[in-house]
């Protein structure tokens, strides 16, 4: 009796494909099944903390929820919100060492399902706050103490802030309004930065690829983009302006008061508009604008 030849003989290549492919397929099936179970196993619970009376700073580490920081007429800072989790209940911890309080949210399962703490933090006048979230949006309103706000990818916003302010997101947009902080720093991994009514002594804005648009009265401004456009409108005469983008356009608008500037404009491929700004190489008001290929315009409004 003749032997039956398989239609698809087991060559070495097919054996290797099976050896690699079967475990991967099993892992994908297991992961998707676990994710489905996690979705049905979601839970939540309320969270409320009052910081000790002697606390002089707060650090908040959020796994991935939304964070809102507001200055309120209170004597002690409070945190209220909702924690969400999948399958295994998350934990929210509070630890105070000396006059420093740290609050953190943690989930045993981080690869699938929800793990976040949506929190509102009410702080008294002048309390320093540092808050980070793994990917949610975060905002700060009306604070007079130093605030550091960061997100793994969400949007950040600040409104009527007078204390030192630092904003950093890995990829979201940043929007600020009516900022009188002595120093304002805004940095994004790729989102847009929009600023209105900024009067900080020093304003620094950097994005890896987004656009920057600002209306400011700050004397010292540094703005950089990995490729987006930059437009800065000054309502008062600046003393030191440094603007650079890898490929976008640069527009700088100055007050119409005939102040002389020591300005330099450089582009690798675009055009430089005819400027009517008085030029004085000895002026203490310095403007430097550089782009890898876009157009540059510097003029009075």
JOQUIDA-V982448 format. One line per field, one symbol per residue. burial: 1 if it has 9 or more other C-alpha atoms within 8 Angstrom, else 0. A space follows every 50 residues. Layout:
BEGIN
burial=???
END
This chain:
BEGIN
burial=00000000000000100000000000000000011011100110001000 10001111111111111111100001111111111110110100010011 11111110100111111111111111111111111111111111111111 11111111111111111111111111111111111111111111111111 11111111111111111111111111111111111111111111111111 11111000011110111001010000100000101111111111111111 0
END
